[in-house]
Amino acid sequence: MPQFDNLIGLLGSRSFSTIWFWLVLIGMWSVAGRSVLGIPTEVLARARASLAGDDAQGPAVITLLDWLSLILPRWQLRPREGAAFLGVTSFLMTSLAVLGFVFWLEMAQALTLLLLPFWVLFWMRVRLARRLVPLVHAAQEGRAPVSQAAGDAARAMVWHKRFVTILSMIAVAVTALWGALWTVLHPVGF
């Protein structure tokens, strides 16, 4: 086991040639694809089936709106919070990218390729939540029919899920290609 004298030594360790990195990458994307904003895909599928059938205001539709009313407050950022979070995370992602792709530290490259798509995914989720909040409020206050609000929410969530699937495929493909290229160019690790 190598001794790490400092953070730079840790960031320079092997990543692309270990099975753990690839298990973490696949596991994180597998977990990210199982829900939309923390709402299980089964709830969404049942609500969509109910909306397509004759039960447009049935329990599956109400369940989806209940889930949304509970989950959406967690994804709302006020402008100052959003700006601060964007600034801090942008700084951290840029620092990792510079360490990885300017100073050629393998661990920093691996972390950048692992975390950057999830950073994009986080902002996609915040954007989706911002779009869904008015729909849920309109249904709760009676300004829109429950079936219409749930239908619009379900459509937006399905599109979000499709974009997440595309993002995950691109992220895994780019990481695999870069990892293979790094391993070929650096067979002994440096």
C-alpha positions as CSV (number, residue, x, y, z in Angstrom):
1,M,0.0,0.0,0.0
2,P,1.6,3.3,-1.0
3,Q,2.1,6.1,1.5
4,F,0.4,9.4,0.6
5,D,2.4,12.3,1.8
6,N,0.0,14.9,0.7
7,L,-3.1,15.5,-1.4
8,I,-1.2,15.6,-4.7
9,G,0.2,12.2,-3.9
10,L,-3.3,10.9,-3.4
11,L,-4.6,12.5,-6.6
12,G,-1.8,10.9,-8.5
13,S,-2.7,7.3,-7.6
14,R,-4.0,4.7,-10.0
15,S,-7.7,5.0,-10.9
16,F,-8.4,3.8,-14.4
17,S,-6.7,0.5,-13.9
18,T,-8.6,-0.5,-10.8
19,I,-11.9,-2.4,-10.8
20,W,-13.2,-0.2,-7.9
21,F,-13.3,2.9,-10.1
22,W,-15.4,1.2,-12.7
23,L,-17.7,-0.4,-10.2
24,V,-18.3,3.0,-8.6
25,L,-18.9,4.6,-12.0
26,I,-21.5,2.0,-13.1
27,G,-23.1,1.8,-9.6
28,M,-23.6,5.6,-9.4
29,W,-25.2,5.8,-12.8
30,S,-27.4,2.7,-12.0
31,V,-28.7,4.4,-8.9
32,A,-29.2,7.7,-10.7
33,G,-31.4,6.0,-13.3
34,R,-33.7,4.4,-10.8
35,S,-35.6,7.5,-9.9
36,V,-36.5,11.0,-11.1
37,L,-35.9,13.6,-8.4
38,G,-36.1,10.8,-5.8
39,I,-39.4,9.5,-7.1
40,P,-39.3,5.8,-8.0
41,T,-39.8,5.1,-11.7
42,E,-42.6,2.7,-10.8
43,V,-44.7,5.5,-9.4
44,L,-44.2,7.5,-12.6
45,A,-45.0,4.4,-14.7
46,R,-48.2,3.7,-12.8
47,A,-49.3,7.3,-13.1
48,R,-48.7,7.4,-16.8
49,A,-50.6,4.2,-17.3
50,S,-53.5,5.6,-15.2
51,L,-53.5,8.8,-17.2
52,A,-53.5,6.9,-20.5
53,G,-56.4,4.8,-19.3
54,D,-59.8,5.8,-18.0
55,D,-58.6,6.5,-14.5
56,A,-57.2,10.0,-15.0
57,Q,-57.8,11.0,-11.4
58,G,-57.1,7.7,-9.8
59,P,-54.9,6.8,-6.9
60,A,-51.7,6.4,-9.0
61,V,-52.1,10.0,-10.3
62,I,-52.7,11.3,-6.8
63,T,-49.7,9.3,-5.5
64,L,-47.5,11.0,-8.1
65,L,-48.6,14.4,-7.1
66,D,-48.2,13.6,-3.4
67,W,-44.6,12.4,-4.1
68,L,-43.9,15.6,-6.0
69,S,-45.4,17.8,-3.2
70,L,-43.0,16.1,-0.8
71,I,-39.9,16.0,-2.9
72,L,-39.9,19.3,-4.8
73,P,-39.1,21.5,-1.8
74,R,-35.8,19.7,-1.4
75,W,-34.8,20.7,-4.9
76,Q,-35.7,24.4,-4.7
77,L,-32.8,26.8,-4.4
78,R,-33.2,30.5,-3.8
79,P,-31.2,32.8,-6.1
80,R,-28.5,33.5,-3.5
81,E,-28.2,29.8,-2.5
82,G,-28.1,28.8,-6.2
83,A,-25.4,31.4,-7.0
84,A,-23.2,30.4,-4.0
85,F,-23.6,26.7,-4.7
86,L,-22.9,27.2,-8.4
87,G,-19.8,29.3,-7.6
88,V,-18.3,26.8,-5.1
89,T,-19.0,23.7,-7.2
90,S,-17.7,25.4,-10.3
91,F,-14.5,26.3,-8.5
92,L,-14.1,22.7,-7.2
93,M,-14.8,21.1,-10.6
94,T,-12.4,23.5,-12.4
95,S,-9.7,22.8,-9.8
96,L,-10.1,19.0,-10.3
97,A,-10.1,19.5,-14.1
98,V,-6.9,21.6,-14.0
99,L,-5.2,19.1,-11.7
100,G,-6.2,16.3,-14.0
101,F,-5.8,17.6,-17.5
102,V,-3.1,20.3,-17.0
103,F,-0.9,18.6,-14.4
104,W,-1.9,15.1,-15.6
105,L,-2.9,13.6,-12.3
106,E,-4.8,10.4,-13.0
107,M,-7.0,10.4,-9.9
108,A,-8.0,14.0,-10.6
109,Q,-8.9,13.0,-14.2
110,A,-10.9,10.1,-12.9
111,L,-12.8,12.3,-10.4
112,T,-13.5,14.9,-13.0
113,L,-14.9,12.4,-15.4
114,L,-16.9,10.8,-12.6
115,L,-18.3,14.0,-11.0
116,L,-18.7,16.4,-13.9
117,P,-21.7,14.5,-15.4
118,F,-23.3,14.3,-11.9
119,W,-22.8,18.1,-11.5
120,V,-24.7,18.5,-14.8
121,L,-27.3,16.1,-13.6
122,F,-27.8,18.1,-10.3
123,W,-28.5,21.2,-12.3
124,M,-30.9,19.3,-14.6
125,R,-32.8,18.2,-11.5
126,V,-33.0,21.7,-10.1
127,R,-34.3,22.9,-13.5
128,L,-36.9,20.1,-13.6
129,A,-38.0,20.9,-10.1
130,R,-38.4,24.6,-11.0
131,R,-40.7,23.5,-13.9
132,L,-42.8,21.2,-11.8
133,V,-43.5,23.4,-8.8
134,P,-46.1,25.6,-10.6
135,L,-47.9,22.5,-11.9
136,V,-48.2,21.0,-8.4
137,H,-49.3,24.3,-6.8
138,A,-51.9,24.8,-9.5
139,A,-53.3,21.3,-8.9
140,Q,-53.3,21.8,-5.1
141,E,-55.0,25.2,-5.3
142,G,-57.6,24.0,-7.8
143,R,-56.4,26.3,-10.7
144,A,-55.7,23.3,-12.9
145,P,-57.3,19.8,-13.2
146,V,-55.4,17.1,-11.3
147,S,-55.2,15.0,-14.5
148,Q,-53.7,17.9,-16.5
149,A,-51.1,18.8,-13.9
150,A,-50.1,15.2,-13.4
151,G,-50.0,14.6,-17.1
152,D,-47.7,17.7,-17.7
153,A,-45.5,16.6,-14.8
154,A,-45.3,13.0,-16.0
155,R,-44.3,14.2,-19.5
156,A,-41.6,16.5,-18.1
157,M,-40.3,13.7,-15.9
158,V,-40.2,11.2,-18.8
159,W,-38.2,13.7,-20.9
160,H,-35.8,14.3,-18.0
161,K,-35.3,10.5,-17.6
162,R,-34.5,10.2,-21.3
163,F,-31.9,13.0,-21.0
164,V,-30.4,11.3,-18.0
165,T,-30.1,8.1,-19.9
166,I,-28.4,9.9,-22.8
167,L,-26.1,11.7,-20.3
168,S,-25.2,8.5,-18.5
169,M,-24.3,6.7,-21.8
170,I,-22.1,9.6,-22.9
171,A,-20.5,9.9,-19.5
172,V,-19.7,6.2,-19.3
173,A,-18.5,6.1,-22.9
174,V,-16.2,9.1,-22.6
175,T,-14.8,7.8,-19.3
176,A,-14.2,4.4,-20.7
177,L,-12.5,5.8,-23.8
178,W,-10.3,8.1,-21.8
179,G,-9.5,5.4,-19.2
180,A,-8.5,3.0,-22.0
181,L,-6.3,5.7,-23.7
182,W,-4.7,6.6,-20.4
183,T,-4.0,2.9,-19.6
184,V,-2.5,2.3,-23.0
185,L,-0.3,5.5,-22.8
186,H,0.7,4.9,-19.2
187,P,1.0,1.1,-18.8
188,V,3.0,1.4,-15.5
189,G,1.0,4.2,-14.1
190,F,3.1,7.3,-15.0
